[in-house]
Each structure stands twice: as structure tokens, then as C-alpha cells.
Amino acid sequence: MPTKPTIAVFAPNPVNLAKATAIAQQLNLPYFAPGQPYDFLLLIADQYIGIQSIRTPPTNPFYIDFLSAKLHYRQTQASLRKEALARAIGIKPQENPVIIDATAGLARDSFILASLGYNITLLERSPILHLLISDAIQRAAQDPIAAPIINKLHLIQADAISWLQNQHAANLLPHVIYLDPMFPERRKSAQVKKDMQVLQSLVGNDSDTEQLFAVALACAAARVVVKRPRLAPLLTKRLPTFQLIGKSARFDIYITR
Ligand SMILES: C[S@@+](CC[C@H](N)C(=O)[O-])C[C@H]1O[C@@H](n2cnc3c(N)ncnc32)[C@H](O)[C@@H]1O
């Protein structure tokens, strides 16, 4: 999508109107008016807050669901040894590393790490993504089995560049900083999953990734982990200390100290 998408807030059920109006105000978005050419609706539904493309063809509403069968399966299969992301983190959860997921997105990677026992601070700069994650966290926290995992996720709406710069200035250095910025070519791939397409249309490409990487390198007390598509070029000219290469993704690990 070449220009910024237009988004309106909409409550299909009028009982959610007050909540929807408050969210519209908070995010500085219009409330739905019929006949306007919106790209997306931010749906304030009974059971979830979601996003729906209403361009042709319209999509089904999308929302983050930490209780979904797919995530549940992945979570039950994950182990510290098998999960490449955990190996990339390189410090055991029992050692209580401070981990920052500086590009939270749909929070799936953070959820997997939390289910392996890590506490994670998630940074997301898009107010809409932040709202979707926050809603998913609130819903999943009601589930007695998911709650102990969900309680390990600490979500902050912030631009990671300035947030990390502030941490650095205060000498609060996290052990690991995880970066999974948008990768431009994902847009062209036929295999791009629907939810990733939605995410990409909402936030566009991350054009300041090099700056984020530089700040992360200065800040991380142990390592910076960068997720890339398996065959993608390195994020910058700096060579990683080592790589872990999976079926579709690759982790480039930069040991910092
Ligand atoms: C590809 S997605 C991450 C997907 C995520 N790893 C997951 O498992 O769902 C990238 C996200 O990083 C966010 N992002 C990029 N740069 C950021 C920054 N400097 N500060 C905060 N969020 C950022 C984008 O808004 C986008 O939501």
C-alpha cells in the first residue's frame, strides 16, 4: 500500500459503542461513517479487538489469540533445546536474563519465549498493534493455563530507539535485545501469511532498522539477536558472531560484551 492506510473504529454491537468511541479518541482515529473509503476497520467486538481490511476483497477480522490451536501446538512442541529462538537467546530462563523484544509485532515470538519460562519486555511503537497485543494479553490472562505465561509478558508502547537510548543513559542495560523488523520482500512473497500482510499494511516497512540495530548493539549487555528470512541479506555490513538457520527464518547473533 503506497500511502498510509485509512482506518476507522467500529463497534458492530452497539453495547461496545462507548468503548469504541473512547478508543477512537485515544488513537486519534475517526469512528466509522458509512460511505467513507476506509482501508481498515478497527473492530471493537464482544470477544476481541481486531482489524479487518474492507478493501476489495475484504478479509476476515484478524485479532491476536494466544489461545489459538496453532500457537498452543507450537508452544507444546517448543523446548529450550529445540526452539532456535531460545538457542539464539543463549541464556537459560533460570538465570533471569532481562530480554527486550524491541519489535513486538503480533507478539508471537515473545509468547513462545514466555512459554519457555522467560520474562520479556515487549516494545511496540504502533498504537494499533499495541492495542491488539494488549487486548490479547487481557483475554489470555483469564485462562488459568495461559495466565502464568501471559504474566511474563510486559508490554510497553514505545519507539524502541528512544526507549533503549533512555535505558542506556540510565545505565540499565538489558542482557538480550531481540529484533525482528519488517522485511520488505515479505510483501512480494506468495507465501506471506494473511496476518503478516495485515501487519505490513498497517505499519509499512521499518525504514529506521539500522539505527535501531546500532542502539541495540550499544545497549545489550550480552547479545543482540536479529531474525531475518532465511536467505535475506544481513541487516548491516557488520557480521554476526554466529547464525542459527531454520527452515524459513534465520537468527543472526551478535555477541556484544
Ligand atoms: C515483523 S514485526 C515483528 C513480529 C514479531 N516478532 C512476532 O513474533 O509477531 C515488526 C514489528 O516491529 C515494530 N517496530 C519496528 N521498529 C520499531 C521500533 N523502533 N520501536 C518499536 N516497534 C518497532 C513494527 O511496528 C512491527 O509491529
The ligand as a Gaussian input file, in Angstrom:
#p B3LYP/6-31G(d) Opt

LIG

0 1
 C        7.834000      -8.173000      11.730000
 S        7.003000      -7.448000      13.085000
 C        7.548000      -8.433000      14.435000
 C        6.844000      -9.761000      14.528000
 C        7.069000     -10.427000      15.865000
 N        8.427000     -10.905000      16.029000
 C        6.088000     -11.555000      16.117000
 O        6.525000     -12.658000      16.545000
 O        4.888000     -11.356000      15.921000
 C        7.857000      -5.931000      13.353000
 C        7.157000      -5.002000      14.372000
 O        8.144000      -4.146000      14.929000
 C        7.601000      -2.872000      15.146000
 N        8.734000      -1.941000      15.188000
 C        9.643000      -1.705000      14.213000
 N       10.545000      -0.800000      14.599000
 C       10.201000      -0.451000      15.870000
 C       10.747000       0.456000      16.816000
 N       11.821000       1.218000      16.536000
 N       10.169000       0.553000      18.024000
 C        9.076000      -0.200000      18.324000
 N        8.488000      -1.049000      17.463000
 C        9.052000      -1.183000      16.258000
 C        6.683000      -2.672000      13.951000
 O        5.698000      -1.684000      14.239000
 C        6.097000      -4.072000      13.773000
 O        4.901000      -4.206000      14.502000

